Amino acid sequence: MASSSDLELQKSCVDHFDSIRKNLHRHIVGMDSVIDALFWTLLCRGHALFVGVPGLAKTLLISSTSELVGLKFNRIQFTPDMMPSDLIGAEILEEDRQSGRRQFQFRKGPIFCQLLLADEINRTPPKTQSALLQAMQEGQVSFAGSTHKLPPPFVVFATQNPIESEGTYPLPEAQLDRFLFSIPIRYPQLEEEIEIVKKTTSEERPPLMPVVGAEDLLAYQELVRRVPLEDSLIRMIVEIVNRSRPNEMMASELKEVIRFGAGPRASQAIALGAKSRALLDGRFAVREEDIYKVAPHVLEHRLVLRKLRDLNPSKIVERIVQASV
């Protein structure tokens, strides 16, 4: 049974995120399912990979969100010549004007923020991509024997262009697993695109003001973890993830296309995502529908598929999830 303080905090959370959505729609047309998954990511204290062709407002969506949640925001355009020090920072030799002594000082890189937009993350080599791993997992970075904490809540929203292969580097599986969700962004519907043209070719967009702050978001993230999840639903989540692995529970036709399935981190991600969805829906309890909605975002980027033609990862994940319906 939820306490009165938790229920009051939940109402505040729902009201705030409803307000964030309304303000986002002043700049963004449609994309409701994308915005839902973005909200789940924020509440889960996780990271998300946005996948879509250029020009679908990925960067605008994320930068607008940063303004509305009042987080310190940095955007990095990943390029093939980018080095880890361009992300984390570097030691600079500086001279003390009073004593004349020289010493190395650590200059923080753009990763020292609360919301990091890693734009076109697959355009930089694995060495630089891996520099994000510790930050995404631990909320801190190590450099020259020292550990530096990142300001909470630390969230990485990365974008990836799925149609280009020239000049890109596939993300390591270990890094993909650190992304809580993969969020596909598709072309807008006809009427939506008409509205986009109207909005972007007429008056300037109105400025956005923060709706919540970092302290509010941290409180909501803690609340998510207090949402109860029945043992039967936990078993359901684990069985869904287990069906993605080549073992006795996997259907024979799936064994032909899946090399490796999702690990335990996927089960944790589905559980947290389902709690976040329930919370934003005004419920302090998870239902099966929450699991079904969240699971595809968690599984699709974690499956390692065999090299076959006409392989559609989303269709494969759909079959895995629907087997439990």
C-alpha positions as CSV (number, residue, x, y, z in Angstrom):
1,M,0.0,0.0,0.0
2,A,1.5,3.3,-1.0
3,S,2.0,6.0,1.7
4,S,0.2,9.3,1.5
5,S,3.5,11.1,0.8
6,D,4.3,8.7,-2.1
7,L,0.8,9.3,-3.6
8,E,1.2,13.0,-3.3
9,L,4.7,12.8,-4.9
10,Q,3.2,10.7,-7.7
11,K,0.5,13.3,-8.4
12,S,3.2,16.0,-8.6
13,C,5.2,13.8,-10.9
14,V,2.3,13.2,-13.3
15,D,1.4,16.9,-13.3
16,H,5.0,18.0,-14.0
17,F,5.5,15.5,-16.9
18,D,2.1,16.4,-18.4
19,S,3.2,20.0,-18.3
20,I,6.6,19.0,-19.9
21,R,4.7,17.2,-22.7
22,K,2.5,20.2,-23.4
23,N,5.5,22.5,-23.6
24,L,7.4,20.0,-25.8
25,H,4.5,20.1,-28.3
26,R,5.0,23.8,-28.7
27,H,8.3,22.8,-30.5
28,I,7.6,19.2,-31.5
29,V,4.8,17.8,-33.6
30,G,3.6,14.3,-32.8
31,M,6.2,11.8,-31.5
32,D,4.1,10.8,-28.5
33,S,5.5,7.3,-28.3
34,V,9.0,8.7,-28.5
35,I,8.3,11.3,-25.8
36,D,6.8,8.5,-23.6
37,A,10.1,6.4,-23.9
38,L,12.1,9.6,-23.2
39,F,10.2,10.2,-20.0
40,W,10.6,6.6,-18.9
41,T,14.4,6.9,-19.4
42,L,14.5,10.1,-17.2
43,L,12.5,8.5,-14.4
44,C,14.5,5.2,-14.6
45,R,17.8,7.1,-14.2
46,G,19.0,5.5,-17.4
47,H,20.3,6.3,-20.9
48,A,18.7,6.1,-24.3
49,L,19.8,5.6,-27.9
50,F,17.6,7.4,-30.4
51,V,17.7,5.8,-33.8
52,G,16.5,7.6,-36.9
53,V,17.4,9.2,-40.2
54,P,18.6,12.8,-40.2
55,G,16.0,15.6,-40.0
56,L,13.5,14.0,-37.7
57,A,14.1,16.5,-34.8
58,K,16.1,14.1,-32.5
59,T,18.4,16.9,-31.5
60,L,15.6,19.4,-31.1
61,L,13.6,17.0,-28.9
62,I,16.5,16.4,-26.5
63,S,17.6,20.0,-26.3
64,S,14.1,21.1,-25.6
65,T,13.7,18.5,-22.9
66,S,16.8,19.7,-21.2
67,E,15.4,23.2,-21.0
68,L,12.1,22.0,-19.5
69,V,13.7,19.7,-16.8
70,G,16.2,22.4,-15.8
71,L,19.4,20.2,-16.2
72,K,22.8,21.4,-17.2
73,F,23.0,20.4,-20.9
74,N,25.9,19.8,-23.2
75,R,25.8,18.6,-26.8
76,I,28.8,16.8,-28.5
77,Q,28.9,16.2,-32.2
78,F,30.9,12.9,-32.5
79,T,33.4,12.8,-35.3
80,P,36.0,10.2,-36.6
81,D,38.9,12.3,-35.2
82,M,37.4,12.7,-31.7
83,M,39.7,11.6,-28.9
84,P,38.6,10.5,-25.3
85,S,40.2,13.7,-23.9
86,D,37.8,15.7,-26.0
87,L,35.0,14.1,-24.0
88,I,36.4,13.6,-20.5
89,G,38.9,16.5,-20.3
90,A,42.6,16.8,-20.0
91,E,45.4,18.0,-17.7
92,I,46.8,21.4,-18.6
93,L,50.1,22.7,-17.3
94,E,49.4,26.0,-15.6
95,E,51.6,28.5,-13.8
96,D,50.7,30.0,-10.4
97,R,51.1,33.8,-10.8
98,Q,52.0,34.4,-7.2
99,S,54.5,31.6,-6.6
100,G,55.6,31.0,-10.2
101,R,55.3,27.3,-9.7
102,R,53.9,25.2,-12.5
103,Q,51.5,22.3,-12.0
104,F,49.0,20.2,-13.9
105,Q,45.3,21.1,-13.5
106,F,42.5,19.0,-14.7
107,R,40.2,20.8,-17.2
108,K,36.8,19.2,-17.3
109,G,35.4,18.2,-20.6
110,P,31.8,18.4,-21.9
111,I,30.8,15.2,-20.2
112,F,30.6,17.1,-16.9
113,C,26.9,18.0,-17.2
114,Q,23.6,16.5,-16.2
115,L,22.1,15.8,-19.7
116,L,24.6,14.9,-22.4
117,L,23.5,14.7,-26.0
118,A,26.0,12.4,-27.9
119,D,25.0,13.3,-31.4
120,E,25.8,10.7,-34.1
121,I,27.6,8.5,-31.6
122,N,28.4,5.9,-34.2
123,R,30.7,8.3,-36.1
124,T,33.5,8.2,-33.6
125,P,35.9,5.2,-33.0
126,P,35.3,2.6,-30.3
127,K,38.2,4.1,-28.2
128,T,36.2,7.3,-27.7
129,Q,32.8,5.5,-27.5
130,S,34.2,3.4,-24.6
131,A,35.2,6.6,-22.7
132,L,31.4,6.9,-22.0
133,L,31.1,3.5,-20.5
134,Q,32.3,4.3,-16.9
135,A,30.3,7.5,-16.9
136,M,27.1,5.8,-18.0
137,Q,27.5,2.9,-15.5
138,E,29.0,4.7,-12.5
139,G,28.2,8.4,-12.9
140,Q,31.9,9.2,-12.6
141,V,35.1,9.3,-14.8
142,S,38.7,8.3,-14.0
143,F,41.6,10.3,-15.3
144,A,45.3,10.2,-14.4
145,G,44.7,8.2,-11.2
146,S,41.9,10.4,-10.0
147,T,38.1,9.9,-10.0
148,H,35.8,12.7,-10.7
149,K,32.0,12.5,-9.9
150,L,29.5,13.7,-12.4
151,P,26.6,15.9,-11.3
152,P,23.4,13.9,-10.7
153,P,21.2,13.0,-12.4
154,F,23.6,12.1,-15.2
155,V,21.7,11.1,-18.4
156,V,23.1,10.3,-21.8
157,F,20.8,10.6,-24.8
158,A,22.7,9.4,-27.9
159,T,21.6,9.6,-31.5
160,Q,22.4,7.2,-34.3
161,N,21.8,7.3,-38.1
162,P,20.8,3.7,-39.1
163,I,21.1,4.1,-42.9
164,E,24.7,5.2,-43.3
165,S,27.7,2.8,-42.9
166,E,30.5,4.8,-44.5
167,G,32.6,6.6,-41.9
168,T,30.7,4.9,-39.0
169,Y,31.7,2.5,-36.2
170,P,29.3,-0.1,-34.8
171,L,28.8,0.4,-31.1
172,P,30.4,-2.3,-28.9
173,E,27.9,-4.7,-27.4
174,A,29.0,-3.7,-23.9
175,Q,28.2,-0.1,-24.6
176,L,24.8,-1.0,-26.2
177,D,23.9,-2.9,-23.0
178,R,24.4,0.3,-21.0
179,F,21.6,2.0,-22.9
180,L,18.4,1.4,-21.0
181,F,16.2,1.9,-24.1
182,S,16.6,2.0,-27.8
183,I,14.0,4.5,-29.2
184,P,13.2,4.4,-32.9
185,I,12.2,7.7,-34.5
186,R,10.2,7.2,-37.7
187,Y,8.9,9.6,-40.5
188,P,6.0,11.7,-39.5
189,Q,2.5,11.1,-40.8
190,L,1.2,13.3,-43.6
191,E,-0.9,15.6,-41.4
192,E,2.0,15.9,-38.9
193,E,4.5,16.9,-41.6
194,I,2.1,19.6,-42.8
195,E,1.9,20.9,-39.3
196,I,5.7,20.8,-39.0
197,V,6.1,22.9,-42.2
198,K,3.6,25.4,-40.8
199,K,5.4,25.7,-37.5
200,T,8.9,25.9,-38.7
201,T,8.3,28.4,-41.6
202,S,6.2,31.0,-39.8
203,E,6.9,32.7,-36.5
204,E,9.8,31.9,-34.2
205,R,9.4,29.2,-31.6
206,P,8.4,30.5,-28.1
207,P,11.1,30.1,-25.5
208,L,10.8,27.3,-23.0
209,M,11.1,27.7,-19.2
210,P,12.0,24.9,-16.7
211,V,9.1,23.0,-15.3
212,V,11.1,20.8,-12.9
213,G,14.6,20.9,-11.5
214,A,17.3,18.3,-10.7
215,E,16.0,17.9,-7.1
216,D,12.5,17.1,-8.3
217,L,13.7,14.6,-10.9
218,L,15.9,12.8,-8.3
219,A,12.9,12.5,-6.0
220,Y,10.8,11.1,-8.8
221,Q,13.6,8.6,-9.7
222,E,13.6,7.4,-6.1
223,L,9.8,7.1,-6.2
224,V,9.9,4.8,-9.2
225,R,11.9,2.3,-7.3
226,R,9.3,2.2,-4.6
227,V,6.5,1.2,-7.0
228,P,5.6,-2.4,-6.1
229,L,6.1,-5.2,-8.7
230,E,4.4,-8.5,-8.0
231,D,6.5,-11.7,-8.1
232,S,4.4,-13.1,-10.9
233,L,5.2,-10.1,-13.1
234,I,8.9,-10.4,-12.3
235,R,8.7,-14.0,-13.4
236,M,7.0,-12.8,-16.6
237,I,9.7,-10.3,-17.3
238,V,12.5,-12.8,-16.8
239,E,10.8,-15.4,-19.0
240,I,10.5,-12.8,-21.8
241,V,14.2,-12.0,-21.6
242,N,15.0,-15.7,-21.3
243,R,13.1,-16.4,-24.6
244,S,15.6,-14.1,-26.4
245,R,18.5,-16.4,-25.6
246,P,19.4,-19.5,-27.6
247,N,18.3,-22.2,-25.1
248,E,15.6,-24.7,-24.6
249,M,12.9,-22.0,-24.1
250,M,13.6,-20.4,-27.5
251,A,11.5,-21.3,-30.5
252,S,13.3,-23.3,-33.1
253,E,12.7,-20.6,-35.8
254,L,14.3,-17.9,-33.6
255,K,17.4,-20.0,-33.1
256,E,18.1,-19.6,-36.8
257,V,18.3,-15.8,-36.5
258,I,19.5,-15.0,-33.0
259,R,23.1,-15.6,-32.0
260,F,23.1,-14.1,-28.5
261,G,20.2,-12.8,-26.5
262,A,19.7,-10.2,-23.8
263,G,21.4,-10.4,-20.4
264,P,20.1,-9.8,-16.9
265,R,20.4,-6.1,-17.3
266,A,17.5,-6.3,-19.8
267,S,15.2,-7.8,-17.1
268,Q,16.1,-5.0,-14.7
269,A,15.5,-2.4,-17.4
270,I,12.0,-3.8,-18.3
271,A,11.1,-3.8,-14.6
272,L,12.1,-0.2,-14.1
273,G,10.6,0.9,-17.3
274,A,7.3,-0.7,-16.4
275,K,7.3,1.0,-13.1
276,S,7.9,4.4,-14.8
277,R,5.1,3.8,-17.2
278,A,2.7,2.9,-14.4
279,L,3.7,5.9,-12.4
280,L,3.1,8.3,-15.3
281,D,-0.2,6.6,-16.0
282,G,-1.3,7.6,-12.5
283,R,-1.0,4.1,-11.0
284,F,1.2,2.9,-8.1
285,A,1.2,-0.7,-9.4
286,V,2.6,-2.4,-12.5
287,R,0.3,-4.2,-15.0
288,E,1.1,-6.6,-17.8
289,E,0.5,-3.9,-20.4
290,D,3.3,-1.8,-19.0
291,I,5.7,-4.7,-19.6
292,Y,4.5,-5.3,-23.1
293,K,5.0,-1.6,-24.0
294,V,8.4,-1.3,-22.5
295,A,10.0,-4.6,-23.5
296,P,10.6,-3.9,-27.2
297,H,12.6,-0.7,-26.3
298,V,14.8,-2.8,-24.0
299,L,15.4,-5.9,-26.2
300,E,15.8,-4.7,-29.7
301,H,19.4,-3.2,-29.4
302,R,20.5,-6.1,-27.1
303,L,20.0,-8.9,-29.5
304,V,22.9,-10.1,-31.6
305,L,21.5,-11.4,-34.9
306,R,22.9,-13.7,-37.6
307,K,23.9,-12.1,-40.9
308,L,20.8,-12.8,-42.9
309,R,19.0,-10.8,-45.5
310,D,15.7,-9.1,-44.8
311,L,16.2,-9.4,-41.1
312,N,13.8,-7.1,-39.1
313,P,14.9,-6.9,-35.4
314,S,11.6,-5.3,-34.4
315,K,9.6,-8.2,-35.8
316,I,11.8,-10.7,-34.0
317,V,11.4,-8.8,-30.7
318,E,7.6,-8.6,-31.3
319,R,7.5,-12.4,-31.6
320,I,9.5,-12.9,-28.4
321,V,7.2,-10.5,-26.4
322,Q,3.9,-11.7,-27.8
323,A,4.7,-15.3,-26.9
324,S,3.8,-14.4,-23.4
325,V,0.5,-12.8,-24.2
